[in-house]
Every structure is written in structure tokens, then in C-alpha cells.
Amino acid sequence: MEQRIIDSIEKIVGKEGYSTKQADLYTYGFDASIFHYTPDIVIQPRTTEQVSEIMKIANREKIPVVARGAGTGLCGSAVPIKGGIVMAMQRMNKVKEVSVADLWVDVEPGINYNDLNEVLAKHGFFFPPAPGSAEACQIGGMVALNASGMRAVKYGATRDYVLGLTFVKADGEIVRAGTRTVKDSSGYQLARLMCGSEGTLGIITEVTLKLTTKPKKSAYCLCAFNNVHDAGTCIAALIAKPMIPASCELMDSISIRAVNKARGNPLPDCEALCIFEADGETDEIVARDLKILEEVAREAGAISVTSSYDPKQIDAWTDARKSILAALSALMPGFVSVSLADDMGVPISKVPEAVKRFQEIAEKYDVTIATYGHAGDGNLHTKMLVQPENADMWERGAKATDEIFDVCIDLGGTVTGEHGVGIAKAPKYMRERESELSSIIAIKKAMDPNNILNPGKLEQWEGSILTNLRYPCEEYM
Ligand SMILES: Cc1cc2nc3c(=O)[nH]c(=O)nc-3n(C[C@H](O)[C@H](O)[C@H](O)COP(=O)(O)OP(=O)(O)OC[C@H]3O[C@@H](n4cnc5c(N)ncnc54)[C@H](O)[C@@H]3O)c2cc1C
């Protein structure tokens, strides 16, 4: 990057507000996906006005800008594949105001999910989605991906809590979108459009989230099955009952084995597991829901059903579930767990069929695929175990990914329930959203005519999903 541009950036954010050191640039070229690309500069703004001034420079000079939260995204959304500026939001991390009477909280985008919930808990409220990355991820990243997590089945995704937000457009204009009212039917919902926009339409600098009360009681129920199909059937039967659990997690045998090996057997040794959560205002409500959960699980063929109110036991189960991603990388020596087809959504009743089809695809391409996820809302994750330097294995993995996405689209689902499109899902996103594509392209052109905001992602993706691999595989680095 030219020194005169760096000098102008320094005038805006000061010496401590940016870096061009190679080590920083390299580090900010990753997220938690399989991709990497080194940017030219990392900027850490402190205010909306600073973001606006930087965008004016970037737009004038036609420099790509990629907003970055904690970099925990799993499909390359925050990887700066065209170089340029990484706008890292971690210094904008304050809770600006909590208005309990009006049911909202105003935050800066760099605040961490758990930190926000600590503040909200003091007022008796919470922001429920509960992503597996809760300890690290930021609210700006959650909004930009419409992230969710374990409690989305009952409480919804991030988008359902965004009342309004402030964002900076590509040309530096500061826009306040939405309201601070719980209800709003005032025309186009620009704030909603920003949810899931993955940094391609603007840089979010403030978010107004709706508050909701935290239930006082909860308990968990762990159900073991002889096969993953029965576990999927149990989930569909439960929802149809109707009974919406507070969370509903599915794990297949590979995920269970990986976690038991890595963490000293916190889970029963079985072919499939469902971990349910029941919550409510009183013990009676929770006990009633647990009873329904247990009955449905037994009817669906569960071989063991164990309920618990004990926080230690519950932590052991939920920590085990959250550790799948890391545990899978320790399952087979020489193999790493990677996010290729990592986050599909299917209609809930189709979960059993989807899981069966994933297994068939794994056999067809001779790859190891673990399936787990927030299956209560039809959100299924798969992780592939790959030898990083083995090009043939990556290629088989890419073909399997392609077919898994097709299965989900054909079942009436989506290639991403919560992790976003980024790079990994871009080709199939274009198939899934075919009928919306010309409108999507028109919106992007109108809001970012010079195409500087996270260019080359989503509908702009070209090439193979193995381009820019961060692993030591010569063919695709
Ligand atoms: C172990 C693990 C478990 C996970 N579990 C879940 C889960 O249960 N549910 C789930 O939804 N996800 C999960 N994820 C994925 C990821 O953590 C979340 O989607 C999270 O919301 C990403 O937040 P982030 O701050 O890390 O965003 P980043 O990865 O930094 O960025 C994600 C996208 O948001 C954009 N962005 C970030 N900040 C802004 C901003 N201020 N303005 C505009 N655009 C912005 C970036 O450009 C990028 O496109 C998991 C990841 C890991 C590693």
C-alpha cells in the first residue's frame, strides 16, 4: 500500500490504530475456515466517524475493505481474498446503553457475546442465540452472518433481535437504520438487510438489540440411540408433538468417539445422541417438558434416557458438545477436521433423510464425515477429516461437499443455517438463490458501486472452493 495512503490512515486512527507489520498482516489473513489471504493493512478504529473517514479514502482509492470481528467464521467470510484493508472492530466493544423499560440494548459491534450476556444478566435479560463460539465471537460478526446457535430452535437467530443498527456505507456515509421500538413496520427494513450481508454492504458500527427475559429454571436430557436415523426421527417427532425444547443437539458416532477420546469419555458410547434442554419460569414447567422429552425419545427407540438438573453434569454434556470441532482434529493421526459442507439447513422433518444421504455420500467418495448440529431447527453441521497435504482427498471432499449441498437444496433447505456463505458455500448459494440473484446483484451495485466491500464473496465468487487453501497442499495454496 502506498505510503501516502498509510499516512492519511494514520491521521485518522493514530499510530496505535493500524498495523502493516508482516506478522499482524499474516494473522489477520485467517478466520476459522480453510482459507487464507494476507491483507495490506489492518486498521482498528474506535469510532463510527473514524470508520467513515477510512471508507472515504478506500472508496476514492478503490481499496478492498473487509470488516472483521473475532475471526471465528467457518466459511471464509472475513478472509481478505483481494487484499486491501482489514477493518478489525475489537476496539469498538462497549455496551453504550441498556434501556430496560424500552426493552433494548445499544452496543458497539466489537463486544463479545458472553460479555454482553454478563451485562444483560444483571438486569434479568439475555441475548439467547448461544453460538458454540460464544466465548470469542463478536456481536458485529453475529449480525453480519445472522449467526445463531443452540437456543435458536426456541428463541430464534440474531436477526430476530436486531431492532436497528448504524452502518457506514462504501462511500463513507453514516446510516442509522431501523428503530429502538419493539415493533416497526416502517417500509423497507434496511437493518434486516444488513443481517447476513457478511460485510458486503457496509461496516456495522452500532447495534440495537431487543431484550428478552432469561428463564429462571432449566434442565437437560441426554438420549442415546442405536443409529443416527432414530435420533433424527426423535427430533422430528418431538417438534411435531408439538414441543419446542430450549435447545436440541444431535451428535453422530464419529463426533461422540472424537469427544470421548479427547475429553475422557464424558458421553455414553453409542451410535447417536440427542442432548435436549427444557427451560421455563418454574420447576413444574421444566419437569413437565422433561417428561414429554423422555417419552418421545423412548418411543423413537432411545436405548438410554438420562435427565439432569445438576449444573456440573449439564456443563459436562454441553462442554462435550461444544468441543466437537476441536476434538475431531485429534481423532485420527495426520487428519484435520475441516469446514467444507459445514452448516446446512433442512426442513426439520427431513433431518433423518439428510443424515442418511450424507453417510451415503461419505461412502461414495471414501471420506470421513462427522455429522452433528442444532438439529431441532433442521441445522446440520458436517466436518470432514482430511490429510492436509493430500490433494486427491481435498478433491474428493469438494465433490462430496457439492453433493451434500445439492441434497439439502433438493430437500427444500439451504447451504447455510447460521455460518454464512463466504467462500465455501458461494457456488451453491448461487444455485439456491437463483431466482433472487439479479436483485441481490442490483442491491450490491447500488450500495457499493466501486465493489470495495468484501469483494469476491457470495454471488461474486469465481473459481474452486479449494482456492486459497491455508493448508500445505501445493496444488491449492
Ligand atoms: C468452535 C466454533 C463454534 C461455532 N459455533 C457456531 C454456532 O453455534 N452458531 C453460529 O452461528 N456460528 C458458529 N460459529 C461460527 C462463528 O463463530 C459465528 O458465526 C460468529 O458469529 C462469527 O463472529 P465473528 O465475530 O468471529 O465474525 P468474523 O468471523 O470476524 O466475521 C464474520 C463475517 O462478518 C463480517 N463482519 C464482522 N464484523 C462486522 C461489522 N462490524 N460490520 C460488517 N461486517 C462485519 C465479516 O466481514 C465476515 O463477513 C462457530 C465457530 C467456531 C470456531
The ligand as an ORCA input file, in Angstrom:
! r2SCAN-3c Opt
* xyz 0 1
  C     -15.873    -23.619     17.607
  C     -16.841    -22.810     16.807
  C     -18.197    -22.947     17.042
  C     -19.107    -22.190     16.312
  N     -20.435    -22.321     16.587
  C     -21.323    -21.546     15.936
  C     -22.708    -21.638     16.232
  O     -23.144    -22.427     17.082
  N     -23.546    -20.830     15.556
  C     -23.104    -19.921     14.620
  O     -23.912    -19.195     14.052
  N     -21.816    -19.832     14.311
  C     -20.911    -20.603     14.940
  N     -19.583    -20.493     14.625
  C     -19.177    -19.566     13.559
  C     -18.863    -18.132     14.059
  O     -18.245    -18.187     15.316
  C     -20.088    -17.261     14.211
  O     -20.850    -17.232     13.045
  C     -19.787    -15.830     14.681
  O     -20.970    -15.094     14.701
  C     -18.769    -15.073     13.858
  O     -18.441    -13.896     14.583
  P     -17.020    -13.214     14.461
  O     -17.031    -12.031     15.349
  O     -15.941    -14.183     14.699
  O     -17.054    -12.762     12.945
  P     -15.902    -12.862     11.820
  O     -15.593    -14.281     11.525
  O     -14.786    -11.978     12.178
  O     -16.671    -12.216     10.594
  C     -17.763    -12.868     10.018
  C     -18.368    -12.000      8.911
  O     -18.928    -10.837      9.487
  C     -18.389     -9.675      8.884
  N     -18.291     -8.658      9.931
  C     -17.728     -8.776     11.152
  N     -17.897     -7.639     11.846
  C     -18.573     -6.790     11.037
  C     -19.022     -5.459     11.164
  N     -18.847     -4.753     12.275
  N     -19.668     -4.887     10.115
  C     -19.881     -5.580      8.971
  N     -19.475     -6.847      8.797
  C     -18.834     -7.435      9.818
  C     -17.054    -10.106      8.307
  O     -16.662     -9.290      7.213
  C     -17.384    -11.508      7.869
  O     -18.021    -11.451      6.614
  C     -18.645    -21.269     15.329
  C     -17.270    -21.131     15.103
  C     -16.377    -21.895     15.817
  C     -14.910    -21.699     15.552
*
